[in-house]
Amino acid sequence: MAVAASLVVAAGAVAGVLAAFDHGRASDEAGPPEVSAPPRPAPLPAVPSTSAPATAGSASPSPSPSARRTRSSTPPRTEKKRQHTTTRVAARLYRHPDSQVLEWVRSHAGDPRHAVIASRIAERPAAVWFADYSPETVTARVAAVTSGAAALGRVPVVVPYAVPGRDCGGHSQGGAPGLDAYDAWIDRFAAGLGSGEVIVVLEPDSVAQTACLSAGDRADRFASLARAGRVLKSANPRARVYFDAGHSGWNAPGTQAAWLRQAGAASPDSSDGIFSNVSNFHTTADEVAYDRRVLEALGGPESLGAVIDTSRNGNGAPPDGQWCDPAGRKLGRAPTLSTGEARIDAYLWVKLPGESDGCKGRPGTFTASYAYDLASS
């Protein structure tokens, strides 16, 4: 992530959110599945892992060369309530059954890479992204994910990604046509959250990547994000909403915290804390240290925590600052709601490993060769 910190959303086709690409794609790729089917009437089969496996694809932001420094109205939450949520270690994250990696696994049983990809990526839970502006269908699509998770007693991770001016007009530009439209879209998104536990990773890059905005436009965006947090938590008091903290190689903790405070991230009415490293490669240790510094500078109640994207950070960030499907990376820590680290609420796979940044495959598309490289490193 950095100045143009988002994964390409090519031709409006967003992994895990929109329909599949044309049928002429290479066999190495899987097309983005629909996340628009109605909720399944019966529970899905149990999965043989301690966490529920993989998810629909991510139209995730990925780091861009120009800003990387590795480069170069619900009541306030109380500490007692916080203790309840953080000691609930038996809960399992949700694997959404309609994902690009699962599509590839189902249709490539004879591929020599099948076993590695199936066991090391497809059997992991990951976030479900909603990156297209489609107010008519977003409630039903979010409900399909949250109700599927609730039927299994698991916790889904959902990513609203439609803020206007997304990616500063870069590769992943798009989103709602304006803040009024975005506010209405968030209302409809929130209506699909249900009543079970759900983690909301609210708008990757929306806070860290605001240098391209005027002071007035930045203030308007932050006001809209603060509203979004309130709406999401009011619609489902069990929703845990996290705000964008960039990553440890980007903005200084004090700068990031000041922006986050303006965006409502210090208020328990809007926020449960921050997220970092989405679609990036920085080590978990670096992110833990960075997130704690941001939280300290942010202020707010001690109940605020952080979640970290560990999907591709097993080898850390490339020393040359490469951001587009860099070679030599590997999978990071498995997703979990029990980190053993103070103020670190979860390690998540927000970016689904194997979905290309645009160099080893079409942007946002699951590419088996890339997935295999990550899983076998």
C-alpha positions, -999 to +999 in steps of 0.1 A: +000+000+000+011+035-004+004+065-026-014+045-052-020+018-027-047-003-042-049-035-062-062-029-097-099-033-102-098-040-139-127-030-161-150-029-131-146-066-124-139-071-087-129-104-073-154-118-049-179-091-058-187-092-095-194-119-120-166-140-135-144-129-164-149-143-199-146-180-203-115-176-225-092-170-195-061-191-191-064-223-171-040-209-145-067-183-135-100-185-118-126-159-125-141-138-097-172-156-082-205-140-074-212-130-038-247-121-047-266-154-042-293-154-015-284-169+019-281-206+018-311-223+034-291-251+051-258-249+070-226-256+050-207-288+059-181-284+087-145-280+076-116-300+089-095-272+103-093-252+135-104-221+116-129-221+089-112-220+054-109-194+026-132-167+012-144-150-017-118-131-036-104-098-026-104-067-047-078-056-023-056-026-024-019-033-030+011-012-024+022+012-050+057+024-057+052+060-051+044+062-014+062+031+001+090+039+024+103+004+022+106+017-010+119+036-012-259+054+180-248+026+202-236+032+238-198+034+242-182+000+246-168-007+281-137-025+290-158-053+305-173-059+271-139-058+255-127-086+278-157-107+268-148-104+231-111-110+234-114-141+256-138-157+231-110-177+216-132-207+206-149-187+178-138-196+143-134-174+113-156-181+083-147-194+049-171-182+023-179-210-002-178-189-033-142-178-039-118-178-067-094-202-051-122-227-043-134-224-079-099-232-091-095-261-067-128-276-077-120-274-114-083-285-114-082-316-093-056-331-116-032-302-115+001-310-097-002-278-077-037-288-064-028-303-031-006-274-020-030-247-030-060-266-015-044-273+018-025-241+024-047-215+009-082-228+001-086-242+036-081-209+052-107-182+060-103-149+043-122-116+038-150-110+014-147-078-005-175-055-017-158-032-041-185-024-067-210+004-062-242-016-065-268-002-040-296-024-054-279-057-044-254-050-017-277-057+012-286-092-001-249-099-009-237-089+025-265-109+041-255-140+021-221-139+037-232-130+073-261-155+074-238-183+060-214-176+088-241-174+114-254-208+104-220-223+112-214-202+143-184-185+127-172-150+123-171-135+088-147-107+077-163-082+052-146-053+034-166-023+022-145-007-005-165+019-023-154+053-009-154+081-036-120+090-050-107+055-041-070+050-048-066+087-056-076+079-092-050+051-096-053+015-106-083+008-082-101+040-089-138+039-086-163+037-057-195+056-052-201+088-073-201+110-042-203+110-005-241+113-003-243+082-025-216+065-004-235+072+028-266+057+013-246+026+001-232+021+036-267+022+050-276-006+027-244-025+035-252-022+072-286-036+066-271-070+056-249-074+087-274-094+106-271-099+143-241-122+147-205-114+152-188-099+121-155-081+115-157-050+092-124-039+076-137-004+067-123+010+034-086+001+029-065+031+020-092+055+029-073+072+057-037+065+050-040+075+014-054+110+016-025+132+007-041+136-028-072+152-013-076+189-004-080+197+033-118+202+027-122+170+008-102+151+034-124+164+062-155+155+043-142+119+037-133+115+074-168+127+084-183+102+061-161+074+075-170+083+111-207+082+101-201+048+084-187+034+116-216+046+136-241+032+111-224-002+110-222-006+148-258+007+152-271-018+127-254-047+145-239-040+179-218-072+176-201-058+145-164-050+152-154-021+129-117-013+122-103+018+105-074+021+080-039+026+096-019+019+064+012-001+074+045+002+092+064+014+061+040+043+053+029+072+074+044+081+108+023+068+137+015+103+149+004+115+115-017+084+110-033+086+144-042+123+139-061+114+107-077+084+123-090+105+151-106+129+126-122+098+109-138+087+142-115+058+150-110+069+186-147+068+194-162+035+205-195+046+189-178+042+155-148+020+160-132-011+176-098+000+165-075-001+134-063-024+107-029-025+090-009-042+062-038-049+040-024-064+007+011-056+019+041-076+030+055-061+062+063-086+090+038-093+117+063-081+144+067-047+126+030-043+123+023-052+160+048-026+171+035+000+146-002-006+155+005-002+192+022+031+185-007+043+164-032+032+191-012+050+218-011+082+197-048+078+188-061+079+223-096+067+230-105+038+253-081+009+260-107-013+244-095-002+209-074-029+193-059-038+159-062-064+133-033-072+109-034-087+074-009-116+075-018-132+042+015-126+023+039-113+049+058-145+057+091-132+043+084-095+050+085-067+025+109-068-005+140-047+001+137-031-033+102-018-026+086-039-053+048-040-047+033-058-077+033-096-070+069-094-058+089-126-060+102-145-030+072-138-007+053-164+012+022-170+032+021-154+067+005-165+099-028-184+097-059-163+104-069-164+140-089-145+166-064-155+193-031-137+188-017-138+223-006-102+218-019-073+238-042-050+218-039-072+187-074-086+182-068-108+151-045-119+123-066-120+092-062-129+055-078-097+041-060-101+008-065-136-006-031-152-014-028-159-051-050-130-063-027-110-085-017-073-081-016-073-119+019-086-128+016-124-125-020-124-137-048-101-144-055-077-116-077-091-089-077-125-105-067-157-087-036-171-105-025-206-096+012-201-104+014-171-080-006-190-053+017-220-056+048-198-053+034-182-021+023-215-006+054-235-014+080-209-004 
